[in-house]
Amino acid sequence: MSKYSLLIARLNQELANIERTVQKVIQQIQKAQTTQDHDFYDAATLNLQKFYMGAERIFIDIARDVDAYLPSGSDV
């Protein structure tokens, strides 16, 4: 087993979560456009936040496991 096997598994899981989130955003935008219901745009923006948080978790995992350093403070 590779030194990074656990990291790779976590990253693959997070990428799968991000992909599901992207699909939700696409569906919500399509619904907003077809129904003219702007609440679907609100739902899409909340899911975009989930996308960002997923990407952030990926970078944190890489920093912690590969670089063995996790920045902190106002520069993060």
mmCIF file of the N, C-alpha and C atoms, coordinates in Angstrom:
data_MODEL
# 
_entry.id   MODEL 
# 
loop_
_atom_site.group_PDB 
_atom_site.id 
_atom_site.type_symbol 
_atom_site.label_atom_id 
_atom_site.label_alt_id 
_atom_site.label_comp_id 
_atom_site.label_asym_id 
_atom_site.label_entity_id 
_atom_site.label_seq_id 
_atom_site.pdbx_PDB_ins_code 
_atom_site.Cartn_x 
_atom_site.Cartn_y 
_atom_site.Cartn_z 
_atom_site.occupancy 
_atom_site.B_iso_or_equiv 
_atom_site.pdbx_formal_charge 
_atom_site.auth_seq_id 
_atom_site.auth_comp_id 
_atom_site.auth_asym_id 
_atom_site.auth_atom_id 
_atom_site.pdbx_PDB_model_num 
ATOM 1   N N  . MET A 1 1  ? 0.845   -1.185 0.000   1.00 0.00 ? 1  MET A N  1 
ATOM 2   C CA . MET A 1 1  ? 0.000   0.000  0.000   1.00 0.00 ? 1  MET A CA 1 
ATOM 3   C C  . MET A 1 1  ? 0.887   1.244  0.000   1.00 0.00 ? 1  MET A C  1 
ATOM 4   N N  . SER A 1 2  ? 0.532   2.184  -0.834  1.00 0.00 ? 2  SER A N  1 
ATOM 5   C CA . SER A 1 2  ? 1.279   3.423  -0.980  1.00 0.00 ? 2  SER A CA 1 
ATOM 6   C C  . SER A 1 2  ? 1.145   4.292  0.264   1.00 0.00 ? 2  SER A C  1 
ATOM 7   N N  . LYS A 1 3  ? 2.142   5.126  0.453   1.00 0.00 ? 3  LYS A N  1 
ATOM 8   C CA . LYS A 1 3  ? 2.138   6.089  1.553   1.00 0.00 ? 3  LYS A CA 1 
ATOM 9   C C  . LYS A 1 3  ? 0.916   7.007  1.477   1.00 0.00 ? 3  LYS A C  1 
ATOM 10  N N  . TYR A 1 4  ? 0.441   7.231  0.269   1.00 0.00 ? 4  TYR A N  1 
ATOM 11  C CA . TYR A 1 4  ? -0.667  8.169  0.066   1.00 0.00 ? 4  TYR A CA 1 
ATOM 12  C C  . TYR A 1 4  ? -1.993  7.484  -0.271  1.00 0.00 ? 4  TYR A C  1 
ATOM 13  N N  . SER A 1 5  ? -2.097  6.204  -0.048  1.00 0.00 ? 5  SER A N  1 
ATOM 14  C CA . SER A 1 5  ? -3.328  5.477  -0.396  1.00 0.00 ? 5  SER A CA 1 
ATOM 15  C C  . SER A 1 5  ? -4.559  6.038  0.300   1.00 0.00 ? 5  SER A C  1 
ATOM 16  N N  . LEU A 1 6  ? -4.439  6.329  1.572   1.00 0.00 ? 6  LEU A N  1 
ATOM 17  C CA . LEU A 1 6  ? -5.576  6.877  2.316   1.00 0.00 ? 6  LEU A CA 1 
ATOM 18  C C  . LEU A 1 6  ? -5.941  8.258  1.790   1.00 0.00 ? 6  LEU A C  1 
ATOM 19  N N  . LEU A 1 7  ? -4.937  9.067  1.509   1.00 0.00 ? 7  LEU A N  1 
ATOM 20  C CA . LEU A 1 7  ? -5.184  10.395 0.947   1.00 0.00 ? 7  LEU A CA 1 
ATOM 21  C C  . LEU A 1 7  ? -5.901  10.275 -0.390  1.00 0.00 ? 7  LEU A C  1 
ATOM 22  N N  . ILE A 1 8  ? -5.425  9.396  -1.243  1.00 0.00 ? 8  ILE A N  1 
ATOM 23  C CA . ILE A 1 8  ? -6.045  9.208  -2.557  1.00 0.00 ? 8  ILE A CA 1 
ATOM 24  C C  . ILE A 1 8  ? -7.496  8.776  -2.409  1.00 0.00 ? 8  ILE A C  1 
ATOM 25  N N  . ALA A 1 9  ? -7.777  7.894  -1.484  1.00 0.00 ? 9  ALA A N  1 
ATOM 26  C CA . ALA A 1 9  ? -9.156  7.448  -1.249  1.00 0.00 ? 9  ALA A CA 1 
ATOM 27  C C  . ALA A 1 9  ? -10.032 8.612  -0.790  1.00 0.00 ? 9  ALA A C  1 
ATOM 28  N N  . ARG A 1 10 ? -9.512  9.428  0.125   1.00 0.00 ? 10 ARG A N  1 
ATOM 29  C CA . ARG A 1 10 ? -10.280 10.595 0.600   1.00 0.00 ? 10 ARG A CA 1 
ATOM 30  C C  . ARG A 1 10 ? -10.525 11.582 -0.533  1.00 0.00 ? 10 ARG A C  1 
ATOM 31  N N  . LEU A 1 11 ? -9.488  11.811 -1.353  1.00 0.00 ? 11 LEU A N  1 
ATOM 32  C CA . LEU A 1 11 ? -9.636  12.752 -2.469  1.00 0.00 ? 11 LEU A CA 1 
ATOM 33  C C  . LEU A 1 11 ? -10.650 12.240 -3.483  1.00 0.00 ? 11 LEU A C  1 
ATOM 34  N N  . ASN A 1 12 ? -10.609 10.959 -3.778  1.00 0.00 ? 12 ASN A N  1 
ATOM 35  C CA . ASN A 1 12 ? -11.588 10.384 -4.712  1.00 0.00 ? 12 ASN A CA 1 
ATOM 36  C C  . ASN A 1 12 ? -13.004 10.516 -4.182  1.00 0.00 ? 12 ASN A C  1 
ATOM 37  N N  . GLN A 1 13 ? -13.198 10.301 -2.892  1.00 0.00 ? 13 GLN A N  1 
ATOM 38  C CA . GLN A 1 13 ? -14.521 10.451 -2.288  1.00 0.00 ? 13 GLN A CA 1 
ATOM 39  C C  . GLN A 1 13 ? -14.989 11.901 -2.365  1.00 0.00 ? 13 GLN A C  1 
ATOM 40  N N  . GLU A 1 14 ? -14.092 12.817 -2.063  1.00 0.00 ? 14 GLU A N  1 
ATOM 41  C CA . GLU A 1 14 ? -14.455 14.236 -2.107  1.00 0.00 ? 14 GLU A CA 1 
ATOM 42  C C  . GLU A 1 14 ? -14.760 14.673 -3.539  1.00 0.00 ? 14 GLU A C  1 
ATOM 43  N N  . LEU A 1 15 ? -13.987 14.188 -4.498  1.00 0.00 ? 15 LEU A N  1 
ATOM 44  C CA . LEU A 1 15 ? -14.255 14.514 -5.898  1.00 0.00 ? 15 LEU A CA 1 
ATOM 45  C C  . LEU A 1 15 ? -15.608 13.978 -6.351  1.00 0.00 ? 15 LEU A C  1 
ATOM 46  N N  . ALA A 1 16 ? -15.970 12.804 -5.881  1.00 0.00 ? 16 ALA A N  1 
ATOM 47  C CA . ALA A 1 16 ? -17.297 12.246 -6.194  1.00 0.00 ? 16 ALA A CA 1 
ATOM 48  C C  . ALA A 1 16 ? -18.392 13.123 -5.589  1.00 0.00 ? 16 ALA A C  1 
ATOM 49  N N  . ASN A 1 17 ? -18.179 13.593 -4.366  1.00 0.00 ? 17 ASN A N  1 
ATOM 50  C CA . ASN A 1 17 ? -19.148 14.494 -3.726  1.00 0.00 ? 17 ASN A CA 1 
ATOM 51  C C  . ASN A 1 17 ? -19.273 15.790 -4.519  1.00 0.00 ? 17 ASN A C  1 
ATOM 52  N N  . ILE A 1 18 ? -18.144 16.319 -4.969  1.00 0.00 ? 18 ILE A N  1 
ATOM 53  C CA . ILE A 1 18 ? -18.154 17.558 -5.749  1.00 0.00 ? 18 ILE A CA 1 
ATOM 54  C C  . ILE A 1 18 ? -18.900 17.341 -7.063  1.00 0.00 ? 18 ILE A C  1 
ATOM 55  N N  . GLU A 1 19 ? -18.671 16.219 -7.701  1.00 0.00 ? 19 GLU A N  1 
ATOM 56  C CA . GLU A 1 19 ? -19.363 15.928 -8.965  1.00 0.00 ? 19 GLU A CA 1 
ATOM 57  C C  . GLU A 1 19 ? -20.880 15.882 -8.757  1.00 0.00 ? 19 GLU A C  1 
ATOM 58  N N  . ARG A 1 20 ? -21.335 15.260 -7.669  1.00 0.00 ? 20 ARG A N  1 
ATOM 59  C CA . ARG A 1 20 ? -22.775 15.227 -7.372  1.00 0.00 ? 20 ARG A CA 1 
ATOM 60  C C  . ARG A 1 20 ? -23.298 16.640 -7.137  1.00 0.00 ? 20 ARG A C  1 
ATOM 61  N N  . THR A 1 21 ? -22.514 17.462 -6.467  1.00 0.00 ? 21 THR A N  1 
ATOM 62  C CA . THR A 1 21 ? -22.913 18.839 -6.201  1.00 0.00 ? 21 THR A CA 1 
ATOM 63  C C  . THR A 1 21 ? -23.029 19.626 -7.501  1.00 0.00 ? 21 THR A C  1 
ATOM 64  N N  . VAL A 1 22 ? -22.086 19.445 -8.402  1.00 0.00 ? 22 VAL A N  1 
ATOM 65  C CA . VAL A 1 22 ? -22.136 20.136 -9.698  1.00 0.00 ? 22 VAL A CA 1 
ATOM 66  C C  . VAL A 1 22 ? -23.395 19.735 -10.455 1.00 0.00 ? 22 VAL A C  1 
ATOM 67  N N  . GLN A 1 23 ? -23.736 18.456 -10.439 1.00 0.00 ? 23 GLN A N  1 
ATOM 68  C CA . GLN A 1 23 ? -24.949 17.996 -11.117 1.00 0.00 ? 23 GLN A CA 1 
ATOM 69  C C  . GLN A 1 23 ? -26.192 18.644 -10.515 1.00 0.00 ? 23 GLN A C  1 
ATOM 70  N N  . LYS A 1 24 ? -26.214 18.786 -9.190  1.00 0.00 ? 24 LYS A N  1 
ATOM 71  C CA . LYS A 1 24 ? -27.351 19.461 -8.534  1.00 0.00 ? 24 LYS A CA 1 
ATOM 72  C C  . LYS A 1 24 ? -27.450 20.908 -8.980  1.00 0.00 ? 24 LYS A C  1 
ATOM 73  N N  . VAL A 1 25 ? -26.317 21.589 -9.036  1.00 0.00 ? 25 VAL A N  1 
ATOM 74  C CA . VAL A 1 25 ? -26.310 22.994 -9.453  1.00 0.00 ? 25 VAL A CA 1 
ATOM 75  C C  . VAL A 1 25 ? -26.860 23.126 -10.875 1.00 0.00 ? 25 VAL A C  1 
ATOM 76  N N  . ILE A 1 26 ? -26.404 22.275 -11.757 1.00 0.00 ? 26 ILE A N  1 
ATOM 77  C CA . ILE A 1 26 ? -26.886 22.307 -13.145 1.00 0.00 ? 26 ILE A CA 1 
ATOM 78  C C  . ILE A 1 26 ? -28.398 22.110 -13.188 1.00 0.00 ? 26 ILE A C  1 
ATOM 79  N N  . GLN A 1 27 ? -28.896 21.130 -12.440 1.00 0.00 ? 27 GLN A N  1 
ATOM 80  C CA . GLN A 1 27 ? -30.338 20.872 -12.417 1.00 0.00 ? 27 GLN A CA 1 
ATOM 81  C C  . GLN A 1 27 ? -31.107 22.063 -11.858 1.00 0.00 ? 27 GLN A C  1 
ATOM 82  N N  . GLN A 1 28 ? -30.572 22.668 -10.797 1.00 0.00 ? 28 GLN A N  1 
ATOM 83  C CA . GLN A 1 28 ? -31.269 23.799 -10.182 1.00 0.00 ? 28 GLN A CA 1 
ATOM 84  C C  . GLN A 1 28 ? -31.301 25.006 -11.107 1.00 0.00 ? 28 GLN A C  1 
ATOM 85  N N  . ILE A 1 29 ? -30.226 25.234 -11.823 1.00 0.00 ? 29 ILE A N  1 
ATOM 86  C CA . ILE A 1 29 ? -30.211 26.349 -12.774 1.00 0.00 ? 29 ILE A CA 1 
ATOM 87  C C  . ILE A 1 29 ? -31.194 26.087 -13.916 1.00 0.00 ? 29 ILE A C  1 
ATOM 88  N N  . GLN A 1 30 ? -31.242 24.860 -14.404 1.00 0.00 ? 30 GLN A N  1 
ATOM 89  C CA . GLN A 1 30 ? -32.195 24.519 -15.465 1.00 0.00 ? 30 GLN A CA 1 
ATOM 90  C C  . GLN A 1 30 ? -33.631 24.717 -14.991 1.00 0.00 ? 30 GLN A C  1 
ATOM 91  N N  . LYS A 1 31 ? -33.911 24.300 -13.750 1.00 0.00 ? 31 LYS A N  1 
ATOM 92  C CA . LYS A 1 31 ? -35.267 24.488 -13.203 1.00 0.00 ? 31 LYS A CA 1 
ATOM 93  C C  . LYS A 1 31 ? -35.595 25.970 -13.070 1.00 0.00 ? 31 LYS A C  1 
ATOM 94  N N  . ALA A 1 32 ? -34.620 26.752 -12.650 1.00 0.00 ? 32 ALA A N  1 
ATOM 95  C CA . ALA A 1 32 ? -34.848 28.191 -12.514 1.00 0.00 ? 32 ALA A CA 1 
ATOM 96  C C  . ALA A 1 32 ? -35.163 28.812 -13.864 1.00 0.00 ? 32 ALA A C  1 
ATOM 97  N N  . GLN A 1 33 ? -34.439 28.365 -14.880 1.00 0.00 ? 33 GLN A N  1 
ATOM 98  C CA . GLN A 1 33 ? -34.663 28.924 -16.215 1.00 0.00 ? 33 GLN A CA 1 
ATOM 99  C C  . GLN A 1 33 ? -36.012 28.497 -16.797 1.00 0.00 ? 33 GLN A C  1 
ATOM 100 N N  . THR A 1 34 ? -36.426 27.253 -16.543 1.00 0.00 ? 34 THR A N  1 
ATOM 101 C CA . THR A 1 34 ? -37.694 26.772 -17.113 1.00 0.00 ? 34 THR A CA 1 
ATOM 102 C C  . THR A 1 34 ? -38.897 27.288 -16.340 1.00 0.00 ? 34 THR A C  1 
ATOM 103 N N  . THR A 1 35 ? -38.778 27.377 -15.047 1.00 0.00 ? 35 THR A N  1 
ATOM 104 C CA . THR A 1 35 ? -39.929 27.771 -14.228 1.00 0.00 ? 35 THR A CA 1 
ATOM 105 C C  . THR A 1 35 ? -39.960 29.266 -13.909 1.00 0.00 ? 35 THR A C  1 
ATOM 106 N N  . GLN A 1 36 ? -38.847 29.952 -14.152 1.00 0.00 ? 36 GLN A N  1 
ATOM 107 C CA . GLN A 1 36 ? -38.708 31.366 -13.763 1.00 0.00 ? 36 GLN A CA 1 
ATOM 108 C C  . GLN A 1 36 ? -38.830 31.555 -12.251 1.00 0.00 ? 36 GLN A C  1 
ATOM 109 N N  . ASP A 1 37 ? -38.619 30.483 -11.513 1.00 0.00 ? 37 ASP A N  1 
ATOM 110 C CA . ASP A 1 37 ? -38.641 30.525 -10.048 1.00 0.00 ? 37 ASP A CA 1 
ATOM 111 C C  . ASP A 1 37 ? -37.214 30.780 -9.563  1.00 0.00 ? 37 ASP A C  1 
ATOM 112 N N  . HIS A 1 38 ? -36.979 31.985 -9.081  1.00 0.00 ? 38 HIS A N  1 
ATOM 113 C CA . HIS A 1 38 ? -35.630 32.387 -8.688  1.00 0.00 ? 38 HIS A CA 1 
ATOM 114 C C  . HIS A 1 38 ? -35.141 31.708 -7.408  1.00 0.00 ? 38 HIS A C  1 
ATOM 115 N N  . ASP A 1 39 ? -36.027 31.031 -6.715  1.00 0.00 ? 39 ASP A N  1 
ATOM 116 C CA . ASP A 1 39 ? -35.603 30.269 -5.540  1.00 0.00 ? 39 ASP A CA 1 
ATOM 117 C C  . ASP A 1 39 ? -34.645 29.143 -5.937  1.00 0.00 ? 39 ASP A C  1 
ATOM 118 N N  . PHE A 1 40 ? -34.772 28.655 -7.151  1.00 0.00 ? 40 PHE A N  1 
ATOM 119 C CA . PHE A 1 40 ? -33.834 27.622 -7.612  1.00 0.00 ? 40 PHE A CA 1 
ATOM 120 C C  . PHE A 1 40 ? -32.422 28.186 -7.744  1.00 0.00 ? 40 PHE A C  1 
ATOM 121 N N  . TYR A 1 41 ? -32.305 29.478 -8.077  1.00 0.00 ? 41 TYR A N  1 
ATOM 122 C CA . TYR A 1 41 ? -30.981 30.102 -8.119  1.00 0.00 ? 41 TYR A CA 1 
ATOM 123 C C  . TYR A 1 41 ? -30.378 30.162 -6.711  1.00 0.00 ? 41 TYR A C  1 
ATOM 124 N N  . ASP A 1 42 ? -31.238 30.444 -5.727  1.00 0.00 ? 42 ASP A N  1 
ATOM 125 C CA . ASP A 1 42 ? -30.762 30.452 -4.339  1.00 0.00 ? 42 ASP A CA 1 
ATOM 126 C C  . ASP A 1 42 ? -30.232 29.078 -3.949  1.00 0.00 ? 42 ASP A C  1 
ATOM 127 N N  . ALA A 1 43 ? -30.952 28.049 -4.331  1.00 0.00 ? 43 ALA A N  1 
ATOM 128 C CA . ALA A 1 43 ? -30.515 26.684 -4.030  1.00 0.00 ? 43 ALA A CA 1 
ATOM 129 C C  . ALA A 1 43 ? -29.197 26.382 -4.738  1.00 0.00 ? 43 ALA A C  1 
ATOM 130 N N  . ALA A 1 44 ? -29.057 26.853 -5.966  1.00 0.00 ? 44 ALA A N  1 
ATOM 131 C CA . ALA A 1 44 ? -27.815 26.626 -6.718  1.00 0.00 ? 44 ALA A CA 1 
ATOM 132 C C  . ALA A 1 44 ? -26.641 27.309 -6.032  1.00 0.00 ? 44 ALA A C  1 
ATOM 133 N N  . THR A 1 45 ? -26.853 28.526 -5.529  1.00 0.00 ? 45 THR A N  1 
ATOM 134 C CA . THR A 1 45 ? -25.740 29.224 -4.859  1.00 0.00 ? 45 THR A CA 1 
ATOM 135 C C  . THR A 1 45 ? -25.335 28.514 -3.578  1.00 0.00 ? 45 THR A C  1 
ATOM 136 N N  . LEU A 1 46 ? -26.286 27.954 -2.863  1.00 0.00 ? 46 LEU A N  1 
ATOM 137 C CA . LEU A 1 46 ? -25.931 27.198 -1.659  1.00 0.00 ? 46 LEU A CA 1 
ATOM 138 C C  . LEU A 1 46 ? -25.116 25.968 -2.014  1.00 0.00 ? 46 LEU A C  1 
ATOM 139 N N  . ASN A 1 47 ? -25.466 25.327 -3.118  1.00 0.00 ? 47 ASN A N  1 
ATOM 140 C CA . ASN A 1 47 ? -24.686 24.170 -3.553  1.00 0.00 ? 47 ASN A CA 1 
ATOM 141 C C  . ASN A 1 47 ? -23.317 24.583 -4.076  1.00 0.00 ? 47 ASN A C  1 
ATOM 142 N N  . LEU A 1 48 ? -23.200 25.773 -4.651  1.00 0.00 ? 48 LEU A N  1 
ATOM 143 C CA . LEU A 1 48 ? -21.880 26.254 -5.057  1.00 0.00 ? 48 LEU A CA 1 
ATOM 144 C C  . LEU A 1 48 ? -20.978 26.441 -3.837  1.00 0.00 ? 48 LEU A C  1 
ATOM 145 N N  . GLN A 1 49 ? -21.578 26.821 -2.722  1.00 0.00 ? 49 GLN A N  1 
ATOM 146 C CA . GLN A 1 49 ? -20.810 26.920 -1.480  1.00 0.00 ? 49 GLN A CA 1 
ATOM 147 C C  . GLN A 1 49 ? -20.305 25.534 -1.063  1.00 0.00 ? 49 GLN A C  1 
ATOM 148 N N  . LYS A 1 50 ? -21.139 24.517 -1.232  1.00 0.00 ? 50 LYS A N  1 
ATOM 149 C CA . LYS A 1 50 ? -20.707 23.145 -0.939  1.00 0.00 ? 50 LYS A CA 1 
ATOM 150 C C  . LYS A 1 50 ? -19.554 22.737 -1.856  1.00 0.00 ? 50 LYS A C  1 
ATOM 151 N N  . PHE A 1 51 ? -19.614 23.171 -3.121  1.00 0.00 ? 51 PHE A N  1 
ATOM 152 C CA . PHE A 1 51 ? -18.529 22.900 -4.067  1.00 0.00 ? 51 PHE A CA 1 
ATOM 153 C C  . PHE A 1 51 ? -17.224 23.505 -3.545  1.00 0.00 ? 51 PHE A C  1 
ATOM 154 N N  . TYR A 1 52 ? -17.286 24.772 -3.163  1.00 0.00 ? 52 TYR A N  1 
ATOM 155 C CA . TYR A 1 52 ? -16.107 25.474 -2.649  1.00 0.00 ? 52 TYR A CA 1 
ATOM 156 C C  . TYR A 1 52 ? -15.559 24.780 -1.404  1.00 0.00 ? 52 TYR A C  1 
ATOM 157 N N  . MET A 1 53 ? -16.433 24.407 -0.495  1.00 0.00 ? 53 MET A N  1 
ATOM 158 C CA . MET A 1 53 ? -15.997 23.750 0.735   1.00 0.00 ? 53 MET A CA 1 
ATOM 159 C C  . MET A 1 53 ? -15.344 22.394 0.436   1.00 0.00 ? 53 MET A C  1 
ATOM 160 N N  . GLY A 1 54 ? -15.863 21.684 -0.552  1.00 0.00 ? 54 GLY A N  1 
ATOM 161 C CA . GLY A 1 54 ? -15.259 20.411 -0.954  1.00 0.00 ? 54 GLY A CA 1 
ATOM 162 C C  . GLY A 1 54 ? -13.869 20.612 -1.519  1.00 0.00 ? 54 GLY A C  1 
ATOM 163 N N  . ALA A 1 55 ? -13.720 21.636 -2.369  1.00 0.00 ? 55 ALA A N  1 
ATOM 164 C CA . ALA A 1 55 ? -12.399 21.937 -2.924  1.00 0.00 ? 55 ALA A CA 1 
ATOM 165 C C  . ALA A 1 55 ? -11.433 22.333 -1.813  1.00 0.00 ? 55 ALA A C  1 
ATOM 166 N N  . GLU A 1 56 ? -11.921 23.097 -0.867  1.00 0.00 ? 56 GLU A N  1 
ATOM 167 C CA . GLU A 1 56 ? -11.088 23.512 0.266   1.00 0.00 ? 56 GLU A CA 1 
ATOM 168 C C  . GLU A 1 56 ? -10.627 22.298 1.078   1.00 0.00 ? 56 GLU A C  1 
ATOM 169 N N  . ARG A 1 57 ? -11.525 21.344 1.297   1.00 0.00 ? 57 ARG A N  1 
ATOM 170 C CA . ARG A 1 57 ? -11.137 20.124 2.035   1.00 0.00 ? 57 ARG A CA 1 
ATOM 171 C C  . ARG A 1 57 ? -10.052 19.353 1.291   1.00 0.00 ? 57 ARG A C  1 
ATOM 172 N N  . ILE A 1 58 ? -10.150 19.325 -0.034  1.00 0.00 ? 58 ILE A N  1 
ATOM 173 C CA . ILE A 1 58 ? -9.118  18.649 -0.830  1.00 0.00 ? 58 ILE A CA 1 
ATOM 174 C C  . ILE A 1 58 ? -7.759  19.301 -0.601  1.00 0.00 ? 58 ILE A C  1 
ATOM 175 N N  . PHE A 1 59 ? -7.718  20.622 -0.681  1.00 0.00 ? 59 PHE A N  1 
ATOM 176 C CA . PHE A 1 59 ? -6.445  21.323 -0.503  1.00 0.00 ? 59 PHE A CA 1 
ATOM 177 C C  . PHE A 1 59 ? -5.909  21.172 0.916   1.00 0.00 ? 59 PHE A C  1 
ATOM 178 N N  . ILE A 1 60 ? -6.790  21.144 1.895   1.00 0.00 ? 60 ILE A N  1 
ATOM 179 C CA . ILE A 1 60 ? -6.359  20.941 3.281   1.00 0.00 ? 60 ILE A CA 1 
ATOM 180 C C  . ILE A 1 60 ? -5.770  19.547 3.448   1.00 0.00 ? 60 ILE A C  1 
ATOM 181 N N  . ASP A 1 61 ? -6.430  18.540 2.900   1.00 0.00 ? 61 ASP A N  1 
ATOM 182 C CA . ASP A 1 61 ? -5.908  17.164 2.989   1.00 0.00 ? 61 ASP A CA 1 
ATOM 183 C C  . ASP A 1 61 ? -4.537  17.052 2.342   1.00 0.00 ? 61 ASP A C  1 
ATOM 184 N N  . ILE A 1 62 ? -4.381  17.663 1.176   1.00 0.00 ? 62 ILE A N  1 
ATOM 185 C CA . ILE A 1 62 ? -3.086  17.608 0.490   1.00 0.00 ? 62 ILE A CA 1 
ATOM 186 C C  . ILE A 1 62 ? -2.021  18.321 1.309   1.00 0.00 ? 62 ILE A C  1 
ATOM 187 N N  . ALA A 1 63 ? -2.343  19.498 1.804   1.00 0.00 ? 63 ALA A N  1 
ATOM 188 C CA . ALA A 1 63 ? -1.368  20.256 2.596   1.00 0.00 ? 63 ALA A CA 1 
ATOM 189 C C  . ALA A 1 63 ? -0.946  19.474 3.834   1.00 0.00 ? 63 ALA A C  1 
ATOM 190 N N  . ARG A 1 64 ? -1.898  18.877 4.497   1.00 0.00 ? 64 ARG A N  1 
ATOM 191 C CA . ARG A 1 64 ? -1.607  18.146 5.726   1.00 0.00 ? 64 ARG A CA 1 
ATOM 192 C C  . ARG A 1 64 ? -0.816  16.866 5.437   1.00 0.00 ? 64 ARG A C  1 
ATOM 193 N N  . ASP A 1 65 ? -1.213  16.117 4.431   1.00 0.00 ? 65 ASP A N  1 
ATOM 194 C CA . ASP A 1 65 ? -0.608  14.799 4.198   1.00 0.00 ? 65 ASP A CA 1 
ATOM 195 C C  . ASP A 1 65 ? 0.653   14.841 3.343   1.00 0.00 ? 65 ASP A C  1 
ATOM 196 N N  . VAL A 1 66 ? 0.714   15.743 2.381   1.00 0.00 ? 66 VAL A N  1 
ATOM 197 C CA . VAL A 1 66 ? 1.879   15.799 1.496   1.00 0.00 ? 66 VAL A CA 1 
ATOM 198 C C  . VAL A 1 66 ? 2.918   16.783 2.028   1.00 0.00 ? 66 VAL A C  1 
ATOM 199 N N  . ASP A 1 67 ? 2.468   17.987 2.337   1.00 0.00 ? 67 ASP A N  1 
ATOM 200 C CA . ASP A 1 67 ? 3.395   19.009 2.799   1.00 0.00 ? 67 ASP A CA 1 
ATOM 201 C C  . ASP A 1 67 ? 3.670   18.937 4.296   1.00 0.00 ? 67 ASP A C  1 
ATOM 202 N N  . ALA A 1 68 ? 2.831   18.201 5.013   1.00 0.00 ? 68 ALA A N  1 
ATOM 203 C CA . ALA A 1 68 ? 2.921   18.111 6.477   1.00 0.00 ? 68 ALA A CA 1 
ATOM 204 C C  . ALA A 1 68 ? 2.886   19.509 7.096   1.00 0.00 ? 68 ALA A C  1 
ATOM 205 N N  . TYR A 1 69 ? 2.106   20.379 6.494   1.00 0.00 ? 69 TYR A N  1 
ATOM 206 C CA . TYR A 1 69 ? 1.993   21.761 6.972   1.00 0.00 ? 69 TYR A CA 1 
ATOM 207 C C  . TYR A 1 69 ? 0.608   22.273 6.616   1.00 0.00 ? 69 TYR A C  1 
ATOM 208 N N  . LEU A 1 70 ? -0.055  22.821 7.599   1.00 0.00 ? 70 LEU A N  1 
ATOM 209 C CA . LEU A 1 70 ? -1.374  23.397 7.387   1.00 0.00 ? 70 LEU A CA 1 
ATOM 210 C C  . LEU A 1 70 ? -1.308  24.862 7.786   1.00 0.00 ? 70 LEU A C  1 
ATOM 211 N N  . PRO A 1 71 ? -1.359  25.791 6.816   1.00 0.00 ? 71 PRO A N  1 
ATOM 212 C CA . PRO A 1 71 ? -1.265  27.213 7.150   1.00 0.00 ? 71 PRO A CA 1 
ATOM 213 C C  . PRO A 1 71 ? -2.419  27.635 8.055   1.00 0.00 ? 71 PRO A C  1 
ATOM 214 N N  . SER A 1 72 ? -2.187  28.665 8.818   1.00 0.00 ? 72 SER A N  1 
ATOM 215 C CA . SER A 1 72 ? -3.230  29.194 9.683   1.00 0.00 ? 72 SER A CA 1 
ATOM 216 C C  . SER A 1 72 ? -3.093  30.708 9.759   1.00 0.00 ? 72 SER A C  1 
ATOM 217 N N  . GLY A 1 73 ? -4.067  31.334 10.341  1.00 0.00 ? 73 GLY A N  1 
ATOM 218 C CA . GLY A 1 73 ? -4.029  32.773 10.498  1.00 0.00 ? 73 GLY A CA 1 
ATOM 219 C C  . GLY A 1 73 ? -4.681  33.500 9.344   1.00 0.00 ? 73 GLY A C  1 
ATOM 220 N N  . SER A 1 74 ? -4.369  34.795 9.223   1.00 0.00 ? 74 SER A N  1 
ATOM 221 C CA . SER A 1 74 ? -5.031  35.650 8.237   1.00 0.00 ? 74 SER A CA 1 
ATOM 222 C C  . SER A 1 74 ? -4.557  35.389 6.817   1.00 0.00 ? 74 SER A C  1 
ATOM 223 N N  . ASP A 1 75 ? -3.461  34.670 6.629   1.00 0.00 ? 75 ASP A N  1 
ATOM 224 C CA . ASP A 1 75 ? -2.951  34.395 5.289   1.00 0.00 ? 75 ASP A CA 1 
ATOM 225 C C  . ASP A 1 75 ? -3.590  33.161 4.657   1.00 0.00 ? 75 ASP A C  1 
ATOM 226 N N  . VAL A 1 76 ? -4.500  32.502 5.371   1.00 0.00 ? 76 VAL A N  1 
ATOM 227 C CA . VAL A 1 76 ? -5.098  31.268 4.855   1.00 0.00 ? 76 VAL A CA 1 
ATOM 228 C C  . VAL A 1 76 ? -6.197  31.588 3.881   1.00 0.00 ? 76 VAL A C  1 
# 
